[in-house]
């Protein structure tokens, strides 16, 4: 979302938003010198609030609420918020003002946010400021509409730091191309692509990497993650959940969006799987009953694993993307370890650094080639 602030030194209203590579800012308008301080901050606060509910329609699209669009359903409410975009500019031109000690308020957050901003502007009473802010709100709306289409250029780039409950096929394709070029994740993956879409593509490539590593180690897909964890510390819980879901027939898109939607629900105070959480607690309790005195550290470690979501609820999409990339790195480490263990000649000549480096490069290229072949052959299963 776009955040707004008052530059008191210059008497201007500033807009700022994230880019994935630091924040950027621009001057929206020069404030009327006669406007009181509280009115200026009221405008900035109302603008930030409106941007927040506008961008929420991007992060919480109706498409991610299931097929139920009946009246008063979650999907119906989300679609109502998105449809209210058409009412924003008219509300800025004609706010709902108090009449007879009462005021009309909309239950649609987008529409009401526009009226709150309009009332703040009405209090200032400057037509030039109103025109500048109307243009600013239109620019924010345009950025959201552009992001919805999968174009994260310009102002829409702020979507790269947001967690979205859905993934644009355009963005998934962009992330897939970046991972094909750099399997372990480039800076562009974090600064040019929606993180949920990037995680979908990364889950696809993780499955390919785990498949190749598992064949080399003579392990199952998830078994390869367990073994790789002995080489490189991995977020095992997250990786095994994703891989198990894909192995059970879910697409990477389904696995990723389910995990992310659950984490978003947790961030809002909900428990998406109360039965599963209760079973985890019961399992820990049963284990605790069998523990000997003095095993408190082990119990605390087990309790730390009891979570409503394995992801960071404050940034689930980025957290998942990071976990998946670490998992790919772990698969590469396992593949390399298996190749080293099976090559006795290299072990005997381990003092030859140049030969060892060439051997390592050859193994890495062999792994990358195998993973790319597998990922390309199953690309139709990504969404």
N, C-alpha and C positions, 0 to 999 in steps of 0.2 A: 504494500500500500504506500501511498504518498503521504509524507508527513509535512506539516506546515509549521512555520515558526515566524516570529516577529524579530526583525533586525532593528533593534531600538536605536542603534547608532545612526543608521541611515533612513530610518522610518519606512522600511519596506517589508513586504510579506514574501517569505521565501518558501519554496517547495523543494523537498529533498526525497530521494528514493535510492534504494540499494541497486547495485549492478552485478553483484556476485564478486566484484573485484574492487570494493570500496563504494562509497556513496557519492552521488552527484547532486548538485543543487542548481536552482535557477530562481531568478527574481520574478515573482508573479505580478506585483503591482507596487506602486508607491502609495503609501497610506495618506489619507487627508491629514494635514498637520493639526487640524482642529479636533480630530477624533480622539476621545478619551482612551486611556490605556486599556481599561476593561473591555471596551468595545472591540479594540484591535485583537485582543486575545480571544475574545468570543468568536470572532470570525475565523481565526486560525484553528481554534478547537473544533468548531463546527465543520470546517473543511476537512480536517484530519478524520473526524468521525464519519463524514460522508464517504471519503475515500476508503475507509476501512470496510464499510458495508458494501460498497461497490465491488471491491476486490474479493470480498467473501463469496460473491456469486461466481467468481473464477475458481477459487479454491474449493468451494462446496457446490458444484454444478448439480442440476437436477438429474443428470445422467448417472451420477454416482449414488443416487438414493434408491435404486431399484426400479422396477417396472410399475410400481404403484403410484399413479398420478391422480387418485381419487381426491375429492375435496377433503382438506385438512390433513392430508398425508404429508410426509416430509418432502417428497418429490414435488407435490403441488405447491407447498410453501416456497421451496427453492425457485421453482419456475416463476412464481409470483414476484419474487424479489428481482429476478432477471428481467421480467417483463416491465418492471417499474422503471427501467432505464428511460423509457419513453416519457415518463412523467417528471424527470429530474429538471430539465430546462424550463418547462412551464412552471414548475414550483418555484424556481429561482426568480421568475418574472412576477409571480403572484403568490406570495406566501399565505398560509393560514395564520391570520392574526387574531388576538384575543377579541372576543365580542361579548359584552355583558358579563365579564368576569370568567368567561369560559373560552376554550380553544379546541378546535377540531384537530385530533391527532390520528395519524394513520398507523395501523398495526403492521404495515409493510416497512421494514427498516430503511430501505433505500428511499422510499418516498418521504418518510418522516425526516430522514437525514437531510434531504434537500430542503424541506420546509424550515428546519432548524437553521440551516445556513442562510436561507432567504430572510428569516426573521432577524438574524444577526446583521445582515447587510442592510435591512430596512432600518435598523436602529442607527447605523452609521449615516445612512441617507446620502450616499455619494454615487451618482450614476456611473462615473468613470470606474470606480472600484467594482461596482456590480458588473459592469461589462467585462472587465479584466478577469474577474473570478468566474463568470459564466464561461468565458473562453477556456479558462484553466480546468474547470470541471469537464468540459467537452473533451479536452485533451486527455484527461484521465480515463474517461469512458472509451475513447477511441483506442487507447493503449490496451484496455481490457479486451475489447472486441478483437483487436489484432492478436493478442495472446491466445484467445480462444481458438483462433484459426491456426495456431502453431507458429506464428511469426513473432519472435522475441527480440526484434531489432528496436532500436530507439528506446523510447520510454517503457515499452513492453518488457524490456530486459529485466525489470525488477521481479518478474515471475520466476527467475532462476533461484531466488532465495525463499520462495514460498512453497508450501506443501499443498499439492492439489490432490483431490480424491479421485481424479481421473487422469488419463494420459492421452495426449493428442497423438494420433498416428504419424503426423508430420514430425513431431518432436522425437518420437521413438525412432523413426527412420534416421533422423539427424544424429541421435545418440549412437545408433547402431553403426553408422559410418565412422564416427569418432573412435569407437571401440575396435572396429576392424583395423583402423590405422594404428591405434595404441591400446592394446588389450588391457593395460594396467591403469588406464585413465589419465587423460591429459588435463591441463588447466581449462581448456575449452569446454570440457564436459561439465564443469562447475560454473562457468561464466557465460555460456551461450545456450544452454539447454535446460528445459524444465526438469527439476530433479526427480519427479515421479516418473516421467518418460525415460529419463536416463537410467533410473533403477530398473525399469522394465527391460531395457536393452541389456543392462549389466547382469540381470538375473538369467537371461538367455545365454550370455557368454559364460557366466559362472557354471551353468549346467554343462556347457560344452567342455569347459576346463576341468570340471570335476569328473566328467566321463573319461576324458583322456588320462587324467591322473589315476583314476580308479583302475583302468585297464593296465596301466604300468605297474601299479602296486598290487594288483590282484585283489582289489577291494570292491565293496559296493560303492555306490555314489556317495552316500552319507558316510560310509566307513572311511572313504578317502579324506573327508574333512576331519574326522577324528584323528586319523594318522598324521595329517598335515599339521594339526594343532600341536603335535609333539615337536615339530620343527619350528613353527612360527605361530605365536599366540593368535588365535582366531576367535571371532564372535560366533562360537559354535552353535548356540541356540538359534540365532537368526538364520544362519546359513543352512542348518538342517531343516528348519521349517520351510524355507523357500524350496530347497531341493526335494524334500519329501512331497510337497504339494505338486511340483512339476512331474515327479516320478509317478504320482497318483493320477495324473491326467490333466491337471490344471495348466493353463498357459502361463508363461512368465507374467503377462499382464494381470491375470486373475490372482496369482500368488502375491504379486507386489501390491496391487491396489487393495486386496483384503487386509494385508498387514498394515498398510498406511491408513486405511479407513478406521481400523481398530485403534490405532495410536491416536488419530485425530479425535476419536470418541473419548479416549482416556483423557486427552488434554482438556476436554470440556466437562470432565467430571463423571463420565459414564464408564460402566464396566461392560465391554462388548461381549465377554464370555464369562458370566458369573459362575456357571457350573464348572467350567474348566479351571477357573481360579480357585474355587473351593476344593476341587480335587487335588490341585497342587499343594494347597495348605494342608489337607488331610494326609497327603503322602509325606510331607515334612514332619507332621506330628507323629505319624507312625514310626518314622525313622528316629525321631527324637526319643520316643519311648524305649527304643532298643539301645540307645547310646549309653555308654558308660560314663560315670562322673569324670569330668575333666575334658570332655569333648565339646566344650562350648564353642571353640573356634570353628569346628566343623559344622556345628549347627548354625552359627551365624552365616557361614558361607552358603549353606543351603537356603537359608531364609532370604539371602540377597538375590537368589535366583527366582524367587516367587514374585512375579511382576504381572500386571495386567497386560503389558505389552513388552516385547523385547526391545522396542525402539525408544528413542528419546522422544517423549510426547511433544516437546517444545520445537523439535525440528525432525520429524520422522522421516520425511523423504530424503533429506540430505544424510541423515544418520544411516538409513538403509543403503543408500548408494555407497557410502564409505565402507560399510560392512561387506558389501558384495565385492567391491574392488579388492579389499584385503583378502577375501576368500579366493579370488582369482590368483592373487599373489601366492597364497598358501598352496594352491594346486600346482603352480609352477615350481615351488620349492620342493614339493613331494615328488614331482616328476623328475626333477634334477637329482634329488637324493637317490631315487631308484636307479636312474641311469648311472650315477657314480658308483653305486654299490655293485652294479653288474659289470663294470669295466675295470678289470684287474690291472690291465696295462697302465691305465692312467694312475692308479693307486701306486704302482711301482715307481712311476716317474713323477711323483708328486712334487719333487724339487724343481722340476722344469716349469717355471711360472708361465712362460709364454705358451707352452703346449697346453697347460692346464686351462689357461684363459681361452684358447682357441676351442678346446674341448667343451668348456662351459658355454661358449657362444653357440656352438653347433647344437648342443642339447637344447638350449633356449629356442633356437630357430626351429628345431624339430618339434618342440612343444607348441610353438605359435602356429606352425603350419597345420598340425593335427587339429588344434582347437578351431582355427579358421575354417578348415574343411568341414568339421562337425557342425559349427554354428551356421555356416552357409547352407549346408544340406538340410537343416531344420528351421530355416528362417521363417517358413510359413506358419510355424507354431507359436510365434512370439506373441501375437495378439489374440 
